[in-house]
């Protein structure tokens, strides 16, 4: 059985291309494939995860700081701002996932505040359980290569351009 297009060859939709940052549009192969963008996302996710884990282990990022809607928005921005123009902002369009756009900010704050209250005042939520919840809702998979084999550009150049400096993605830094 043959698939058309082949696995990894699906092109980024035109409306999604418009949402890519100029830097990413210049770096990904032409035509841009979803796999190219996914590989960039994976490289950035791995870096952001390592930065946040280091901050937690050093004690400079606490559960109380993580359990805020500001942290969630900042994390979203850190994960996607180097790739997508919509990073760090609430969705404005209706999709088939989750909450309607006009309810996102309210639900996010309510849900995070509920979890924060439970963390601060109930004995049933342990750091391990909170970590398992976080891993279950936002899996981060590091990647060994940030470019698919069909792309001729140098992986190191693309990775450094996409990932930038880890210092700018530390939790608690001022919003961009």
C-alpha positions in Angstrom: 0.0 0.0 0.0 1.4 3.4 -1.0 0.7 6.6 0.8 0.6 9.9 -1.1 2.4 12.0 0.1 5.0 9.7 1.7 5.5 9.8 5.5 7.2 13.1 6.5 6.4 14.8 3.2 3.1 16.5 4.2 3.4 20.2 3.3 2.6 23.0 5.8 -0.8 24.4 4.9 -0.8 27.9 3.3 -2.5 29.5 6.3 0.0 27.9 8.6 2.9 29.2 6.5 1.7 32.7 7.1 2.0 32.1 10.9 5.6 30.9 10.7 8.2 33.5 11.7 10.2 35.1 8.9 13.4 33.4 10.3 11.8 29.9 10.1 10.4 30.5 6.7 13.9 31.4 5.5 15.4 28.3 7.2 13.1 25.5 6.4 13.3 23.7 3.1 11.1 25.0 0.3 8.5 23.7 0.2 8.1 23.6 3.9 7.1 20.2 5.3 5.3 19.7 8.6 8.2 17.3 9.6 10.6 20.2 9.2 8.6 22.4 11.6 8.0 19.5 14.0 11.8 18.9 14.2 12.4 22.5 15.0 9.8 22.4 17.7 11.3 19.3 19.2 14.8 20.9 19.4 13.3 24.0 21.1 11.1 21.9 23.5 14.2 19.9 24.6 16.1 23.1 25.3 13.2 24.8 27.2 12.6 21.6 29.2 16.3 21.4 30.2 16.3 25.1 31.2 13.2 24.7 33.3 14.3 21.4 34.9 17.7 23.1 35.8 15.8 26.0 37.4 13.6 23.7 39.4 16.6 21.6 40.6 18.5 24.8 41.5 15.5 26.1 43.4 15.2 29.2 41.3 11.8 28.0 39.9 9.2 26.8 42.5 5.9 25.0 42.1 4.2 28.1 43.3 5.7 30.1 40.4 4.9 27.3 37.9 1.3 27.1 38.9 0.3 30.5 37.5 -1.4 31.5 34.3 1.6 33.9 33.6 4.0 31.0 33.7 1.9 28.9 31.3 1.6 31.8 28.8 5.4 32.5 29.2 6.1 28.8 28.7 3.9 28.7 25.5 5.9 31.7 24.2 9.3 30.2 25.0 8.2 26.9 23.3 6.9 28.5 20.1 7.9 32.2 19.7 11.0 31.3 17.6 8.8 29.4 15.1 5.2 30.7 15.3 4.0 34.4 15.3 1.0 33.4 17.6 3.2 32.1 20.4 2.2 33.2 23.9 -1.2 34.4 22.9 -4.5 32.8 23.4 -6.2 31.3 20.4 -8.7 33.5 18.6 -10.1 31.0 16.1 -12.6 28.2 16.9 -11.1 24.8 16.6 -12.2 21.3 17.5 -9.9 21.2 20.6 -10.8 22.3 24.1 -12.5 25.5 25.0 -14.0 28.2 22.8 -11.6 31.2 22.3 -13.5 33.6 24.4 -13.3 31.2 27.4 -9.6 30.3 27.2 -8.2 33.1 29.5 -10.9 32.5 32.1 -10.6 28.7 32.1 -6.8 28.8 32.1 -6.6 31.1 35.1 -9.4 29.1 36.9 -7.8 25.7 36.3 -4.3 26.8 37.2 -5.6 28.7 40.3 -7.5 25.5 41.4 -4.4 23.4 41.0 -2.3 26.0 42.8 -4.7 26.1 45.7 -4.7 22.3 45.9 -0.9 22.3 45.9 -0.7 25.0 48.7 -3.6 23.7 50.9 -4.2 20.0 50.3 -1.9 17.1 51.3 -3.0 14.9 48.4 -0.9 16.5 45.7 2.7 15.5 46.0 5.6 16.9 43.9 5.8 13.5 42.1 2.1 13.6 41.3 2.4 17.1 40.0 5.4 16.1 37.9 3.5 13.2 36.4 0.6 15.4 35.7 2.9 17.9 33.9 4.6 15.2 31.9 1.3 13.7 30.9 0.0 17.0 29.6 3.2 18.3 27.9 5.5 15.5 26.7 8.9 16.8 25.6 10.9 14.5 23.3 14.5 15.5 22.5 15.6 15.0 19.0 19.0 14.1 17.7 18.6 16.1 14.4 16.8 19.3 13.8 16.6 18.8 10.0 15.1 16.0 8.0 17.4 14.1 5.7 15.9 15.7 2.5 16.9 19.2 3.5 20.3 20.4 2.3 21.0 23.1 5.0 23.4 22.5 7.8 21.7 21.2 10.9 24.0 23.2 13.3 23.0 26.5 11.7 19.3 25.8 11.8 19.5 24.5 15.4 21.4 27.6 16.6 19.2 29.9 14.8 16.0 28.3 16.1 17.2 27.7 19.6 19.1 30.9 20.3 20.4 31.5 23.8 19.0 29.6 26.8 19.5 32.7 29.0 16.6 34.4 27.3 14.1 31.6 28.1 14.6 31.5 31.8 11.4 31.5 33.8 10.6 34.7 35.5 12.1 36.9 32.9 10.0 39.8 31.7 7.6 39.2 28.8 8.9 40.1 25.3 
